[in-house]
Amino acid sequence: MSFTKKYKQALKKNKSFLCVGLDSDYERLPDCLKNEDNPMKKFNKEIIEATRDLVCAYKPNAAFYESAGKVGFQAWEVLNEQIGDEIPVIADVKRGDIGNTARHYAKSLFELNDFDAATSNPYMGWDAIEPFMKYDDRYLFVLAITSNSSAKDFEYYHDLYKLVSKKVSEWNEKVDNRLGLVTGATKPEELKEIRKICTDEILLIPGIGTQGGEVEKTIKYGYGGSNGNMVINVARSIIFASSGKDFAEKAREKAKYYKELFNNYL
């Protein structure tokens, strides 16, 4: 099943724009899991089982798995199995290379790990995007405007974020609309401008929760197309809502809170 179809089905079934970010920092895992054979695998399993009916997607960030070594790589490899076939998985890897290197990145993500989508840095242009588009049922979210303060160093220069958005809109004409954009919730005015350019693309929106993005403006400016086309990511505020044995229960409470909060502004 394609990413787009899986996303729309999850959106309809769970009535949620929430994406839970599985940024499973090994150093922050609850002490009650430390004696497990693989604490990260166990942590993810519990979080997923507690939230799967509240989300439209999951987004694991590769950095947290790579930095944990063998334990992290093992946890990364079983994410799809743990999540199942009904919820799409977005690999947050921000790849941005060309040629044979990009082809192998795409193979790793879409063949070996079978993720539904990934994130990409478009700095090197179409050559960095095309290898991922060879997989005609997968999706790529391209960085447009990010939630960090130093985004101004490059992303605002000559309205670069708008140029990226225009390019994505152009590219989508030849890849059957399989490109979306990463648009930080801490930049609502820029999000508004991006949505004017990319009216139907799916937007991956980080920055809600710990980073302090504005929910009302995010929903108002991010909503697009016939069904919203937003994937609003919240990570630490949900998965680390508790450091005790009730971590999964508290994660569910937080996920439900964000799901309902987003829906209140529709």
C-alpha positions in Angstrom: 0.0 0.0 0.0 1.3 3.5 -0.9 2.2 6.0 1.8 -0.5 8.3 0.6 -3.2 5.7 0.8 -2.0 4.4 4.2 -1.9 8.0 5.6 -5.4 8.8 4.4 -6.8 5.5 5.8 -5.2 6.2 9.2 -6.4 9.8 9.1 -10.0 8.7 8.5 -10.0 5.8 10.9 -8.3 7.5 13.9 -9.6 11.1 13.1 -6.2 12.4 14.0 -3.4 14.6 12.5 -1.1 13.6 15.3 2.2 11.9 14.4 4.2 10.5 17.4 7.9 11.0 17.0 9.7 7.9 18.2 12.8 9.9 19.3 13.7 7.1 21.7 16.8 8.6 23.4 18.5 5.7 25.1 19.7 7.9 28.0 16.1 9.0 28.8 14.5 5.5 28.8 12.7 4.6 32.0 14.8 2.8 34.6 12.2 0.0 34.7 13.3 -1.1 31.2 17.1 -1.1 31.8 17.2 -4.9 32.4 15.4 -5.7 29.2 17.4 -7.4 26.4 16.8 -4.4 24.3 15.3 -1.5 26.2 14.7 0.6 23.1 12.7 -2.2 21.4 10.6 -2.7 24.5 10.1 1.1 25.0 8.9 1.6 21.4 6.6 -1.5 21.5 4.9 -0.1 24.6 4.5 3.4 23.2 3.2 2.2 19.9 0.6 -0.2 21.5 -0.5 2.7 23.7 -1.0 5.2 20.9 -1.7 3.4 17.7 -5.4 4.3 17.7 -4.6 8.0 18.2 -2.2 8.8 15.3 -2.0 9.2 11.6 1.7 8.3 11.5 4.9 7.5 13.4 8.2 9.3 12.8 11.4 7.7 14.2 14.5 9.9 14.1 17.5 7.9 13.0 20.0 9.8 15.2 18.7 8.3 18.4 19.0 4.8 17.0 22.4 5.3 15.5 23.9 6.8 18.7 22.7 3.8 20.7 24.9 1.4 18.6 23.8 -2.2 18.2 20.8 -1.9 20.5 19.6 1.1 18.4 20.1 -0.6 15.1 18.2 -3.6 16.3 15.3 -1.4 17.5 15.3 0.5 14.1 15.1 -2.7 12.1 11.9 -3.9 13.9 9.9 -0.6 13.9 7.8 -1.6 10.9 7.0 -4.9 12.4 6.0 -3.3 15.7 3.8 -0.6 14.0 2.1 -2.9 11.5 0.6 -2.3 8.1 -2.1 0.3 9.0 -0.1 3.2 10.2 2.6 4.8 7.9 6.2 5.2 9.2 8.2 8.2 8.3 12.0 7.7 8.6 13.4 11.1 9.8 16.9 10.9 8.2 17.2 14.2 6.2 19.2 12.5 3.5 20.8 14.9 0.9 23.3 13.3 -1.4 23.3 12.5 -5.1 23.9 9.7 -7.6 25.0 6.2 -6.4 25.1 7.4 -2.8 21.5 8.6 -2.9 20.4 5.4 -4.6 21.8 3.4 -1.7 20.2 5.6 0.9 16.9 5.0 -0.9 17.5 1.3 -1.0 18.3 1.1 2.7 15.2 3.1 3.6 12.6 1.7 1.2 13.8 -1.8 0.5 15.8 -3.1 3.5 13.8 -1.3 6.1 10.6 -0.9 4.1 9.6 2.5 5.5 6.7 4.3 3.9 8.3 7.7 3.7 11.5 9.7 4.6 12.8 13.2 5.0 15.3 14.8 2.7 17.5 17.9 2.4 17.0 19.4 -1.1 20.2 21.5 -1.1 21.7 19.5 -4.0 18.6 19.7 -6.1 16.6 17.2 -8.1 19.6 14.8 -8.2 19.2 14.3 -4.5 15.4 13.6 -4.8 15.1 11.4 -7.9 16.6 8.2 -6.6 13.9 8.1 -3.9 11.2 8.7 -6.5 12.1 5.4 -8.2 10.0 3.7 -5.5 6.6 4.7 -6.8 4.6 3.9 -3.7 6.8 5.9 -1.3 6.8 9.5 -0.2 9.5 12.1 0.5 9.2 15.1 2.8 11.6 17.9 1.7 12.9 20.4 4.2 11.4 23.8 3.5 11.3 25.9 6.7 12.6 24.3 9.9 11.7 25.1 13.4 15.2 26.0 14.7 16.2 29.6 15.3 19.3 29.5 13.0 17.1 28.6 10.0 17.5 32.2 9.1 21.1 31.6 8.2 20.0 30.0 4.9 16.3 29.3 4.6 15.2 33.0 4.5 17.9 34.2 2.1 16.2 35.3 -1.0 13.1 33.5 0.3 14.8 30.1 -0.2 12.0 28.3 1.6 9.6 29.6 -1.0 11.8 28.5 -3.9 12.0 25.0 -2.4 8.2 25.0 -2.1 7.8 26.1 -5.7 10.2 23.4 -6.9 8.4 20.7 -4.9 5.2 21.8 -6.6 6.8 21.6 -10.0 8.5 18.2 -9.3 5.2 16.8 -8.1 3.8 17.1 -11.6 6.2 14.3 -12.7 6.2 12.1 -9.6 2.4 11.7 -9.1 2.4 14.0 -6.0 4.7 12.0 -3.9 6.6 14.9 -2.4 5.7 16.9 0.7 7.3 19.5 2.8 8.7 19.8 6.3 7.4 23.1 7.7 8.1 24.0 11.3 5.2 25.0 13.6 7.3 27.7 15.1 7.2 29.6 11.8 3.4 30.1 11.3 3.7 33.0 8.8 6.1 31.1 6.6 3.8 28.0 6.9 1.0 30.2 5.6 3.1 31.3 2.6 4.1 27.7 1.9 0.5 26.5 1.9 -0.4 29.1 -0.6 2.2 27.6 -3.0 1.7 24.0 -2.2 -2.1 23.8 -1.8 -2.5 20.0 -1.8 0.9 18.6 -0.6 1.1 16.8 2.7 3.0 18.9 5.2 5.1 17.3 8.0 4.9 19.8 10.8 7.4 19.5 13.7 7.8 22.0 16.5 4.6 21.5 18.6 5.2 20.6 22.3 8.6 21.1 23.7 9.7 23.5 20.9 6.6 25.7 21.5 4.9 25.9 18.2 1.5 27.6 18.0 -1.3 25.0 17.6 -4.1 27.3 16.5 -2.0 29.0 13.7 -0.5 25.7 12.7 -4.0 24.2 12.0 -5.3 27.4 10.4 -2.4 27.9 8.0 -1.4 24.3 7.5 -4.7 22.7 6.6 -4.9 22.0 2.8 -6.7 19.9 0.2 -9.9 18.0 0.9 -8.7 16.3 4.1 -6.2 18.6 5.7 -3.0 17.0 4.5 -1.1 17.6 7.7 1.1 15.3 9.8 1.8 17.2 13.0 4.6 15.7 14.9 5.0 15.6 18.7 7.8 13.6 20.2 9.3 14.2 23.6 6.2 15.7 25.2 4.5 12.4 24.5 7.0 9.6 24.7 8.7 11.0 27.8 5.6 12.2 29.6 6.7 9.9 32.5 9.9 8.2 33.4 8.2 5.7 35.6 6.5 2.3 35.1 3.4 4.2 33.8 5.4 5.7 30.9 3.1 4.1 28.3 -0.1 5.1 30.1 1.1 8.7 30.4 2.2 8.7 26.8 -1.3 7.7 25.8 -2.8 10.5 27.9 -0.6 13.0 26.2 -1.2 11.7 22.7 -5.0 11.8 23.3 -4.6 15.4 24.6 -2.8 16.5 21.4 -5.1 14.7 19.1 -8.1 16.4 20.7 -6.4 19.8 20.8 -5.7 19.7 17.1 -9.2 18.6 16.3 -10.6 21.5 18.4 -9.2 24.0 15.9 -10.7 22.4 12.8 
